[in-house]
């Protein structure tokens, strides 16, 4: 069985562009400290976690499709997908860590 979602060139381009957009989003999240505002930041954090999970699924699909098909996958593709999710979890956690202020020294 062979499953093709997008062609290899599109998957390669998207796999290169999407992480830059996620990094820009994370920098803005950190800069605005949006997750610390309001009365219910828990809902925002859950929403952000859902966004990162969805982003991880899309990015993993693009990385797995770089060779032109999603299935069958190579073991290296699976390891790349796991590495992507691990890095996204780390990026999400670091985005929520409080930044040190000028008076916190």
N, C-alpha and C positions, 0 to 999 in steps of 0.2 A: 504494500500500500504506500502510495506517495501522496503527501498532502502539501499543496503549495498555497500560501496565503498572499505573498507579494513576491515580485521578482527579486533576484539577488542584488541588483544595483540599488533598487529602492530601499531594501532592507539594510544594506550597507550604509547608505546615506542617512537613513533614520536612526540607525544605531550610533552614528557619529554625532548627529545633531541633538537628539533628545537629551543626552546627559548634560550638554551645555545649558539647555533650557532648564533642566532640573536644578543645576547648580545656581543659576541666576535666581530661580524661585527660592531656593534655600537661603541664599544670601539676603534676599529681600525679607524673607520671613524672620531671619535673625536680626536684620537691621531694624525692622519695625516692631519687633517683639510682640507681634499680633497675638500669639498664644498666651500672653500674660495679661491681656486686656479683657475687660468685660467681667460680667458676673459669672459666666459659665464657660471657663476655658476648657473644661473637660470635653465638651461637644466639639470644640474646634480641634482639639488634639486627636479625637477619634476620627474626625473628618480628614485631617491631615494624614493620619495613619492609613486610612482607606485610599487616599490619593496616592501615597507612596506605594502601596500594594498594587494598585491598578497600574501605576507607572512601571513598576517592576515587571508585571506580567507583559505589558506591551513591549518594554525594552528587551526582555528575555526572548519574546517571540521574534523580534527583529534580529537579534543576534543569532538565534537558531536558524533563521531563514536566510542568512547571508549566502549560504552555498546554493540557494535557489529553491530549497524545499524545507518544510518544517519537519516532516517525518519521512524516512527514519532519521533519527538523530545519532550523532557520533558521541562517544563518551566525553570528548573534549568540549562539545557543545553543552552537555549537561553540567560539566564542571564550571563552564563560563556562566551559565545561568545561575548556579548556586553562588558563585562569586559576586554576581550582580546583586542578588538579593542580600547577601551579607554586607556589601558596601552601602546599599540603600538603607538598611537597618542602622548602620553606623552613622550615615549622613542624617537620618531622621533623629536619632538620639542626640547627636551633636547640635542639631538645630534647636533642640529644646533645652539644652544646658544653659543656665543663666550666664550671661557675659559679665566679666569683671568690670566694675565701674572704676572711675578715677579715685573714689574714696575707699575702695575695698582693699587697698594694699596693706 
